[in-house]
Amino acid sequence: MTDDISAHLRLPQGPVDLSAIETDAAPGFDGSKTDGKAALAAMGPELADLQERLWAERTVGSERRVLIVLQGMDTSGKGGVLRHTIGLVDPQGVRITSFKAPTEEERAHDFLWRIEKGLPEAGYIGVFDRSHYEDVLIARVRGFAEPGEIERRYGAINEFEARLADEGFSIIKCMLHVGPEEQKERLAERLANPEKHWKYNPGDLDERALWPAYREAYEIALERTHTEAAPWHVVPADKKWFRNLAVGQLLLDTLRGLDPQWPVADFDVEAETKRLHEESPVQ
Protein backbone atom coordinates (compact mmCIF):
# COMPACT_ATOMS: atom_id res chain seq x y z
CA MET A 1 0.00 0.00 0.00
CA THR A 2 1.17 3.53 -0.78
CA ASP A 3 -1.52 5.60 0.96
CA ASP A 4 0.71 6.34 3.97
CA ILE A 5 3.51 7.90 1.93
CA SER A 6 2.16 11.46 1.85
CA ALA A 7 1.76 11.70 5.62
CA HIS A 8 5.34 10.53 6.13
CA LEU A 9 6.73 13.12 3.73
CA ARG A 10 4.90 16.23 4.96
CA LEU A 11 7.09 18.43 7.12
CA PRO A 12 6.00 19.14 10.68
CA GLN A 13 5.85 22.76 11.79
CA GLY A 14 8.94 24.32 13.33
CA PRO A 15 12.70 24.24 12.71
CA VAL A 16 13.96 21.91 10.00
CA ASP A 17 17.03 19.69 10.31
CA LEU A 18 17.66 18.02 6.97
CA SER A 19 20.57 16.02 8.38
CA ALA A 20 18.02 14.16 10.52
CA ILE A 21 15.92 13.14 7.49
CA GLU A 22 17.24 10.07 5.69
CA THR A 23 17.91 10.40 1.98
CA ASP A 24 18.03 6.64 1.32
CA ALA A 25 14.71 5.75 2.93
CA ALA A 26 11.25 4.84 1.63
CA PRO A 27 8.95 6.18 4.36
CA GLY A 28 5.41 4.83 4.25
CA PHE A 29 6.26 2.03 1.81
CA ASP A 30 7.35 -1.48 2.83
CA GLY A 31 7.95 -2.98 -0.59
CA SER A 32 11.01 -3.55 -2.74
CA LYS A 33 12.26 -1.59 -5.74
CA THR A 34 10.28 -3.92 -8.02
CA ASP A 35 7.18 -3.42 -5.89
CA GLY A 36 7.65 0.35 -5.97
CA LYS A 37 7.93 0.49 -9.75
CA ALA A 38 4.83 -1.69 -10.06
CA ALA A 39 2.94 0.52 -7.62
CA LEU A 40 3.76 3.63 -9.65
CA ALA A 41 2.65 1.96 -12.88
CA ALA A 42 -0.58 0.89 -11.18
CA MET A 43 -1.34 4.54 -10.38
CA GLY A 44 -1.29 5.42 -14.06
CA PRO A 45 -4.91 4.72 -15.03
CA GLU A 46 -6.38 6.57 -12.03
CA LEU A 47 -4.00 9.52 -12.46
CA ALA A 48 -4.89 9.75 -16.14
CA ASP A 49 -8.63 9.57 -15.44
CA LEU A 50 -8.53 12.23 -12.73
CA GLN A 51 -6.36 14.51 -14.85
CA GLU A 52 -8.75 14.21 -17.80
CA ARG A 53 -11.64 15.14 -15.51
CA LEU A 54 -9.72 18.18 -14.28
CA TRP A 55 -8.96 19.11 -17.89
CA ALA A 56 -12.62 18.71 -18.84
CA GLU A 57 -13.86 20.84 -15.93
CA ARG A 58 -12.15 23.90 -17.34
CA THR A 59 -14.58 23.86 -20.26
CA VAL A 60 -17.41 24.79 -17.89
CA GLY A 61 -15.54 27.55 -16.08
CA SER A 62 -13.62 25.73 -13.37
CA GLU A 63 -10.47 27.58 -12.27
CA ARG A 64 -8.96 24.57 -10.52
CA ARG A 65 -5.46 23.47 -11.41
CA VAL A 66 -2.44 21.78 -9.81
CA LEU A 67 1.06 23.20 -9.42
CA ILE A 68 3.93 20.86 -8.54
CA VAL A 69 7.09 22.63 -7.36
CA LEU A 70 10.25 20.50 -7.65
CA GLN A 71 13.33 21.71 -5.79
CA GLY A 72 16.54 19.90 -4.98
CA MET A 73 20.28 19.87 -5.31
CA ASP A 74 21.86 18.92 -8.64
CA THR A 75 21.19 15.26 -9.58
CA SER A 76 18.25 15.01 -7.15
CA GLY A 77 16.07 13.84 -10.03
CA LYS A 78 13.71 16.55 -11.18
CA GLY A 79 14.02 15.29 -14.75
CA GLY A 80 13.41 11.72 -13.64
CA VAL A 81 10.17 12.72 -11.93
CA LEU A 82 9.05 14.47 -15.12
CA ARG A 83 9.73 11.38 -17.24
CA HIS A 84 8.49 8.62 -14.96
CA THR A 85 5.73 10.23 -12.90
CA ILE A 86 4.34 13.19 -14.81
CA GLY A 87 4.75 11.07 -17.93
CA LEU A 88 1.85 8.90 -16.73
CA VAL A 89 -0.71 11.56 -17.64
CA ASP A 90 -1.80 13.13 -20.94
CA PRO A 91 0.86 15.68 -21.96
CA GLN A 92 -1.74 18.03 -23.46
CA GLY A 93 -2.90 18.81 -19.92
CA VAL A 94 0.60 19.40 -18.52
CA ARG A 95 2.67 22.58 -18.55
CA ILE A 96 6.33 22.25 -17.54
CA THR A 97 8.31 25.39 -16.80
CA SER A 98 12.06 25.23 -16.14
CA PHE A 99 13.67 28.18 -14.42
CA LYS A 100 17.32 28.84 -15.20
CA ALA A 101 19.42 31.86 -14.30
CA PRO A 102 17.24 34.97 -14.77
CA THR A 103 17.62 36.94 -17.97
CA GLU A 104 18.42 40.64 -18.03
CA GLU A 105 14.73 41.38 -18.60
CA GLU A 106 13.71 39.17 -15.68
CA ARG A 107 16.26 40.79 -13.36
CA ALA A 108 14.69 44.17 -14.15
CA HIS A 109 11.45 43.00 -12.48
CA ASP A 110 10.52 41.63 -9.06
CA PHE A 111 11.64 38.02 -8.63
CA LEU A 112 8.06 36.73 -8.86
CA TRP A 113 7.45 38.38 -12.24
CA ARG A 114 8.78 35.48 -14.28
CA ILE A 115 7.08 32.98 -11.97
CA GLU A 116 3.68 34.54 -12.66
CA LYS A 117 4.31 34.13 -16.40
CA GLY A 118 5.03 30.43 -15.92
CA LEU A 119 1.86 29.56 -14.00
CA PRO A 120 -0.42 26.88 -15.49
CA GLU A 121 -3.85 27.84 -16.77
CA ALA A 122 -7.08 26.35 -15.43
CA GLY A 123 -7.35 22.60 -15.91
CA TYR A 124 -3.62 22.01 -16.19
CA ILE A 125 -1.12 20.19 -14.06
CA GLY A 126 1.78 22.62 -13.97
CA VAL A 127 5.28 21.60 -12.97
CA PHE A 128 8.05 23.97 -11.94
CA ASP A 129 11.51 22.49 -12.53
CA ARG A 130 13.19 24.76 -9.99
CA SER A 131 11.12 27.77 -9.07
CA HIS A 132 10.82 31.01 -7.11
CA TYR A 133 12.70 29.23 -4.33
CA GLU A 134 15.94 29.70 -6.23
CA ASP A 135 15.60 33.34 -5.19
CA VAL A 136 15.98 32.44 -1.51
CA LEU A 137 18.39 29.52 -2.04
CA ILE A 138 21.15 30.29 -4.54
CA ALA A 139 20.51 34.01 -4.01
CA ARG A 140 21.21 33.53 -0.30
CA VAL A 141 24.21 31.22 -0.70
CA ARG A 142 25.84 33.22 -3.49
CA GLY A 143 24.93 36.63 -2.12
CA PHE A 144 22.94 37.64 -5.20
CA ALA A 145 20.57 39.63 -3.00
CA GLU A 146 20.95 41.58 0.22
CA PRO A 147 19.91 39.87 3.49
CA GLY A 148 17.02 42.29 3.91
CA GLU A 149 15.74 41.45 0.43
CA ILE A 150 16.02 37.72 1.10
CA GLU A 151 14.00 38.22 4.28
CA ARG A 152 11.33 40.11 2.33
CA ARG A 153 11.08 37.32 -0.20
CA TYR A 154 10.02 34.70 2.35
CA GLY A 155 6.96 36.77 3.16
CA ALA A 156 6.33 37.57 -0.50
CA ILE A 157 6.40 33.86 -1.35
CA ASN A 158 3.87 33.03 1.36
CA GLU A 159 1.54 35.80 0.19
CA PHE A 160 1.95 34.72 -3.44
CA GLU A 161 1.16 31.07 -2.71
CA ALA A 162 -1.80 31.95 -0.48
CA ARG A 163 -3.23 34.01 -3.34
CA LEU A 164 -2.75 31.14 -5.76
CA ALA A 165 -4.58 28.79 -3.40
CA ASP A 166 -7.46 31.26 -3.23
CA GLU A 167 -7.54 31.35 -7.03
CA GLY A 168 -7.96 27.59 -7.42
CA PHE A 169 -4.39 26.27 -7.35
CA SER A 170 -3.56 23.10 -5.44
CA ILE A 171 0.16 23.43 -4.66
CA ILE A 172 2.41 20.40 -4.13
CA LYS A 173 5.89 21.46 -3.00
CA CYS A 174 8.56 18.75 -3.07
CA MET A 175 12.12 19.07 -1.87
CA LEU A 176 13.95 16.14 -3.49
CA HIS A 177 16.38 15.22 -0.71
CA VAL A 178 19.51 13.62 -2.16
CA GLY A 179 22.55 12.76 -0.06
CA PRO A 180 26.06 14.05 -0.80
CA GLU A 181 27.49 10.56 -1.43
CA GLU A 182 24.67 9.68 -3.81
CA GLN A 183 25.19 12.97 -5.63
CA LYS A 184 28.89 12.16 -5.99
CA GLU A 185 28.05 8.79 -7.54
CA ARG A 186 25.61 10.35 -9.98
CA LEU A 187 28.08 13.01 -11.03
CA ALA A 188 30.73 10.31 -11.49
CA GLU A 189 28.34 8.35 -13.70
CA ARG A 190 27.84 11.41 -15.89
CA LEU A 191 31.57 11.91 -16.25
CA ALA A 192 32.18 8.23 -17.04
CA ASN A 193 29.52 8.01 -19.74
CA PRO A 194 29.98 10.09 -22.92
CA GLU A 195 26.23 9.86 -23.48
CA LYS A 196 25.69 11.78 -20.25
CA HIS A 197 28.37 14.45 -20.66
CA TRP A 198 25.69 16.85 -21.87
CA LYS A 199 24.12 16.62 -18.40
CA TYR A 200 27.33 17.59 -16.65
CA ASN A 201 28.26 21.16 -15.84
CA PRO A 202 31.65 21.97 -14.25
CA GLY A 203 29.75 24.45 -12.12
CA ASP A 204 28.03 21.50 -10.41
CA LEU A 205 31.21 20.89 -8.40
CA ASP A 206 31.37 24.55 -7.40
CA GLU A 207 27.84 24.29 -6.01
CA ARG A 208 28.64 20.94 -4.38
CA ALA A 209 31.49 22.59 -2.46
CA LEU A 210 28.84 24.81 -0.85
CA TRP A 211 26.72 21.88 0.36
CA PRO A 212 26.53 22.99 4.03
CA ALA A 213 25.45 26.48 3.01
CA TYR A 214 22.78 25.11 0.70
CA ARG A 215 21.51 22.76 3.39
CA GLU A 216 21.15 25.70 5.76
CA ALA A 217 19.42 27.77 3.07
CA TYR A 218 16.98 24.95 2.41
CA GLU A 219 16.27 24.47 6.09
CA ILE A 220 15.45 28.15 6.53
CA ALA A 221 13.33 28.30 3.39
CA LEU A 222 11.42 25.14 4.27
CA GLU A 223 10.64 26.39 7.76
CA ARG A 224 9.69 29.91 6.68
CA THR A 225 7.45 28.89 3.75
CA HIS A 226 5.77 25.74 5.12
CA THR A 227 2.16 26.88 5.28
CA GLU A 228 -1.28 25.31 5.39
CA ALA A 229 -2.01 26.63 1.89
CA ALA A 230 1.27 25.32 0.47
CA PRO A 231 2.98 22.76 2.73
CA TRP A 232 6.39 21.28 2.02
CA HIS A 233 7.15 17.59 1.51
CA VAL A 234 10.70 16.29 1.83
CA VAL A 235 11.10 13.35 -0.56
CA PRO A 236 14.09 11.03 -0.02
CA ALA A 237 15.72 10.93 -3.44
CA ASP A 238 18.60 8.45 -3.23
CA LYS A 239 16.24 5.67 -4.32
CA LYS A 240 15.06 6.91 -7.69
CA TRP A 241 12.13 4.50 -7.78
CA PHE A 242 10.83 5.73 -4.42
CA ARG A 243 11.29 9.38 -5.37
CA ASN A 244 9.10 8.84 -8.44
CA LEU A 245 6.53 6.83 -6.49
CA ALA A 246 6.34 9.42 -3.72
CA VAL A 247 5.65 12.33 -6.05
CA GLY A 248 3.09 10.18 -7.85
CA GLN A 249 1.30 9.49 -4.58
CA LEU A 250 1.29 13.18 -3.65
CA LEU A 251 -0.25 14.02 -7.02
CA LEU A 252 -2.78 11.20 -6.75
CA ASP A 253 -3.84 12.28 -3.25
CA THR A 254 -4.27 15.86 -4.46
CA LEU A 255 -6.39 14.89 -7.47
CA ARG A 256 -8.50 12.55 -5.35
CA GLY A 257 -9.09 15.42 -2.94
CA LEU A 258 -10.22 17.67 -5.79
CA ASP A 259 -12.55 14.91 -7.01
CA PRO A 260 -13.05 16.51 -10.46
CA GLN A 261 -16.30 15.60 -12.23
CA TRP A 262 -17.23 15.21 -15.86
CA PRO A 263 -19.17 18.28 -17.04
CA VAL A 264 -22.89 17.72 -17.48
CA ALA A 265 -24.02 18.08 -21.09
CA ASP A 266 -25.60 21.46 -21.86
CA PHE A 267 -27.61 19.98 -24.73
CA ASP A 268 -30.33 17.35 -25.10
CA VAL A 269 -28.36 14.10 -25.38
CA GLU A 270 -31.34 12.03 -26.52
CA ALA A 271 -32.27 14.54 -29.21
CA GLU A 272 -28.72 14.70 -30.51
CA THR A 273 -28.47 10.91 -30.52
CA LYS A 274 -31.71 10.72 -32.54
CA ARG A 275 -30.44 13.33 -34.99
CA LEU A 276 -27.21 11.39 -35.46
CA HIS A 277 -29.02 8.18 -36.40
CA GLU A 278 -31.60 9.88 -38.58
CA GLU A 279 -29.28 12.00 -40.67
CA SER A 280 -28.33 10.91 -44.17
CA PRO A 281 -24.77 9.74 -44.75
CA VAL A 282 -22.41 12.39 -46.07
CA GLN A 283 -22.10 11.98 -49.85
C-alpha positions as CSV (number, residue, x, y, z in Angstrom):
1,M,0.0,0.0,0.0
2,T,1.2,3.5,-0.8
3,D,-1.5,5.6,1.0
4,D,0.7,6.3,4.0
5,I,3.5,7.9,1.9
6,S,2.2,11.5,1.8
7,A,1.8,11.7,5.6
8,H,5.3,10.5,6.1
9,L,6.7,13.1,3.7
10,R,4.9,16.2,5.0
11,L,7.1,18.4,7.1
12,P,6.0,19.1,10.7
13,Q,5.8,22.8,11.8
14,G,8.9,24.3,13.3
15,P,12.7,24.2,12.7
16,V,14.0,21.9,10.0
17,D,17.0,19.7,10.3
18,L,17.7,18.0,7.0
19,S,20.6,16.0,8.4
20,A,18.0,14.2,10.5
21,I,15.9,13.1,7.5
22,E,17.2,10.1,5.7
23,T,17.9,10.4,2.0
24,D,18.0,6.6,1.3
25,A,14.7,5.7,2.9
26,A,11.3,4.8,1.6
27,P,9.0,6.2,4.4
28,G,5.4,4.8,4.3
29,F,6.3,2.0,1.8
30,D,7.3,-1.5,2.8
31,G,7.9,-3.0,-0.6
32,S,11.0,-3.6,-2.7
33,K,12.3,-1.6,-5.7
34,T,10.3,-3.9,-8.0
35,D,7.2,-3.4,-5.9
36,G,7.7,0.3,-6.0
37,K,7.9,0.5,-9.7
38,A,4.8,-1.7,-10.1
39,A,2.9,0.5,-7.6
40,L,3.8,3.6,-9.7
41,A,2.7,2.0,-12.9
42,A,-0.6,0.9,-11.2
43,M,-1.3,4.5,-10.4
44,G,-1.3,5.4,-14.1
45,P,-4.9,4.7,-15.0
46,E,-6.4,6.6,-12.0
47,L,-4.0,9.5,-12.5
48,A,-4.9,9.8,-16.1
49,D,-8.6,9.6,-15.4
50,L,-8.5,12.2,-12.7
51,Q,-6.4,14.5,-14.9
52,E,-8.7,14.2,-17.8
53,R,-11.6,15.1,-15.5
54,L,-9.7,18.2,-14.3
55,W,-9.0,19.1,-17.9
56,A,-12.6,18.7,-18.8
57,E,-13.9,20.8,-15.9
58,R,-12.1,23.9,-17.3
59,T,-14.6,23.9,-20.3
60,V,-17.4,24.8,-17.9
61,G,-15.5,27.6,-16.1
62,S,-13.6,25.7,-13.4
63,E,-10.5,27.6,-12.3
64,R,-9.0,24.6,-10.5
65,R,-5.5,23.5,-11.4
66,V,-2.4,21.8,-9.8
67,L,1.1,23.2,-9.4
68,I,3.9,20.9,-8.5
69,V,7.1,22.6,-7.4
70,L,10.2,20.5,-7.7
71,Q,13.3,21.7,-5.8
72,G,16.5,19.9,-5.0
73,M,20.3,19.9,-5.3
74,D,21.9,18.9,-8.6
75,T,21.2,15.3,-9.6
76,S,18.2,15.0,-7.1
77,G,16.1,13.8,-10.0
78,K,13.7,16.6,-11.2
79,G,14.0,15.3,-14.8
80,G,13.4,11.7,-13.6
81,V,10.2,12.7,-11.9
82,L,9.1,14.5,-15.1
83,R,9.7,11.4,-17.2
84,H,8.5,8.6,-15.0
85,T,5.7,10.2,-12.9
86,I,4.3,13.2,-14.8
87,G,4.7,11.1,-17.9
88,L,1.8,8.9,-16.7
89,V,-0.7,11.6,-17.6
90,D,-1.8,13.1,-20.9
91,P,0.9,15.7,-22.0
92,Q,-1.7,18.0,-23.5
93,G,-2.9,18.8,-19.9
94,V,0.6,19.4,-18.5
95,R,2.7,22.6,-18.6
96,I,6.3,22.2,-17.5
97,T,8.3,25.4,-16.8
98,S,12.1,25.2,-16.1
99,F,13.7,28.2,-14.4
100,K,17.3,28.8,-15.2
101,A,19.4,31.9,-14.3
102,P,17.2,35.0,-14.8
103,T,17.6,36.9,-18.0
104,E,18.4,40.6,-18.0
105,E,14.7,41.4,-18.6
106,E,13.7,39.2,-15.7
107,R,16.3,40.8,-13.4
108,A,14.7,44.2,-14.1
109,H,11.5,43.0,-12.5
110,D,10.5,41.6,-9.1
111,F,11.6,38.0,-8.6
112,L,8.1,36.7,-8.9
113,W,7.4,38.4,-12.2
114,R,8.8,35.5,-14.3
115,I,7.1,33.0,-12.0
116,E,3.7,34.5,-12.7
117,K,4.3,34.1,-16.4
118,G,5.0,30.4,-15.9
119,L,1.9,29.6,-14.0
120,P,-0.4,26.9,-15.5
121,E,-3.8,27.8,-16.8
122,A,-7.1,26.4,-15.4
123,G,-7.4,22.6,-15.9
124,Y,-3.6,22.0,-16.2
125,I,-1.1,20.2,-14.1
126,G,1.8,22.6,-14.0
127,V,5.3,21.6,-13.0
128,F,8.0,24.0,-11.9
129,D,11.5,22.5,-12.5
130,R,13.2,24.8,-10.0
131,S,11.1,27.8,-9.1
132,H,10.8,31.0,-7.1
133,Y,12.7,29.2,-4.3
134,E,15.9,29.7,-6.2
135,D,15.6,33.3,-5.2
136,V,16.0,32.4,-1.5
137,L,18.4,29.5,-2.0
138,I,21.2,30.3,-4.5
139,A,20.5,34.0,-4.0
140,R,21.2,33.5,-0.3
141,V,24.2,31.2,-0.7
142,R,25.8,33.2,-3.5
143,G,24.9,36.6,-2.1
144,F,22.9,37.6,-5.2
145,A,20.6,39.6,-3.0
146,E,20.9,41.6,0.2
147,P,19.9,39.9,3.5
148,G,17.0,42.3,3.9
149,E,15.7,41.4,0.4
150,I,16.0,37.7,1.1
151,E,14.0,38.2,4.3
152,R,11.3,40.1,2.3
153,R,11.1,37.3,-0.2
154,Y,10.0,34.7,2.3
155,G,7.0,36.8,3.2
156,A,6.3,37.6,-0.5
157,I,6.4,33.9,-1.4
158,N,3.9,33.0,1.4
159,E,1.5,35.8,0.2
160,F,2.0,34.7,-3.4
161,E,1.2,31.1,-2.7
162,A,-1.8,32.0,-0.5
163,R,-3.2,34.0,-3.3
164,L,-2.7,31.1,-5.8
165,A,-4.6,28.8,-3.4
166,D,-7.5,31.3,-3.2
167,E,-7.5,31.4,-7.0
168,G,-8.0,27.6,-7.4
169,F,-4.4,26.3,-7.4
170,S,-3.6,23.1,-5.4
171,I,0.2,23.4,-4.7
172,I,2.4,20.4,-4.1
173,K,5.9,21.5,-3.0
174,C,8.6,18.7,-3.1
175,M,12.1,19.1,-1.9
176,L,14.0,16.1,-3.5
177,H,16.4,15.2,-0.7
178,V,19.5,13.6,-2.2
179,G,22.5,12.8,-0.1
180,P,26.1,14.1,-0.8
181,E,27.5,10.6,-1.4
182,E,24.7,9.7,-3.8
183,Q,25.2,13.0,-5.6
184,K,28.9,12.2,-6.0
185,E,28.0,8.8,-7.5
186,R,25.6,10.4,-10.0
187,L,28.1,13.0,-11.0
188,A,30.7,10.3,-11.5
189,E,28.3,8.3,-13.7
190,R,27.8,11.4,-15.9
191,L,31.6,11.9,-16.3
192,A,32.2,8.2,-17.0
193,N,29.5,8.0,-19.7
194,P,30.0,10.1,-22.9
195,E,26.2,9.9,-23.5
196,K,25.7,11.8,-20.3
197,H,28.4,14.4,-20.7
198,W,25.7,16.8,-21.9
199,K,24.1,16.6,-18.4
200,Y,27.3,17.6,-16.6
201,N,28.3,21.2,-15.8
202,P,31.7,22.0,-14.2
203,G,29.7,24.5,-12.1
204,D,28.0,21.5,-10.4
205,L,31.2,20.9,-8.4
206,D,31.4,24.6,-7.4
207,E,27.8,24.3,-6.0
208,R,28.6,20.9,-4.4
209,A,31.5,22.6,-2.5
210,L,28.8,24.8,-0.8
211,W,26.7,21.9,0.4
212,P,26.5,23.0,4.0
213,A,25.5,26.5,3.0
214,Y,22.8,25.1,0.7
215,R,21.5,22.8,3.4
216,E,21.1,25.7,5.8
217,A,19.4,27.8,3.1
218,Y,17.0,25.0,2.4
219,E,16.3,24.5,6.1
220,I,15.5,28.1,6.5
221,A,13.3,28.3,3.4
222,L,11.4,25.1,4.3
223,E,10.6,26.4,7.8
224,R,9.7,29.9,6.7
225,T,7.5,28.9,3.7
226,H,5.8,25.7,5.1
227,T,2.2,26.9,5.3
228,E,-1.3,25.3,5.4
229,A,-2.0,26.6,1.9
230,A,1.3,25.3,0.5
231,P,3.0,22.8,2.7
232,W,6.4,21.3,2.0
233,H,7.2,17.6,1.5
234,V,10.7,16.3,1.8
235,V,11.1,13.4,-0.6
236,P,14.1,11.0,0.0
237,A,15.7,10.9,-3.4
238,D,18.6,8.4,-3.2
239,K,16.2,5.7,-4.3
240,K,15.1,6.9,-7.7
241,W,12.1,4.5,-7.8
242,F,10.8,5.7,-4.4
243,R,11.3,9.4,-5.4
244,N,9.1,8.8,-8.4
245,L,6.5,6.8,-6.5
246,A,6.3,9.4,-3.7
247,V,5.6,12.3,-6.1
248,G,3.1,10.2,-7.9
249,Q,1.3,9.5,-4.6
250,L,1.3,13.2,-3.7
251,L,-0.2,14.0,-7.0
252,L,-2.8,11.2,-6.8
253,D,-3.8,12.3,-3.3
254,T,-4.3,15.9,-4.5
255,L,-6.4,14.9,-7.5
256,R,-8.5,12.6,-5.3
257,G,-9.1,15.4,-2.9
258,L,-10.2,17.7,-5.8
259,D,-12.6,14.9,-7.0
260,P,-13.0,16.5,-10.5
261,Q,-16.3,15.6,-12.2
262,W,-17.2,15.2,-15.9
263,P,-19.2,18.3,-17.0
264,V,-22.9,17.7,-17.5
265,A,-24.0,18.1,-21.1
266,D,-25.6,21.5,-21.9
267,F,-27.6,20.0,-24.7
268,D,-30.3,17.3,-25.1
269,V,-28.4,14.1,-25.4
270,E,-31.3,12.0,-26.5
271,A,-32.3,14.5,-29.2
272,E,-28.7,14.7,-30.5
273,T,-28.5,10.9,-30.5
274,K,-31.7,10.7,-32.5
275,R,-30.4,13.3,-35.0
276,L,-27.2,11.4,-35.5
277,H,-29.0,8.2,-36.4
278,E,-31.6,9.9,-38.6
279,E,-29.3,12.0,-40.7
280,S,-28.3,10.9,-44.2
281,P,-24.8,9.7,-44.7
282,V,-22.4,12.4,-46.1
283,Q,-22.1,12.0,-49.9
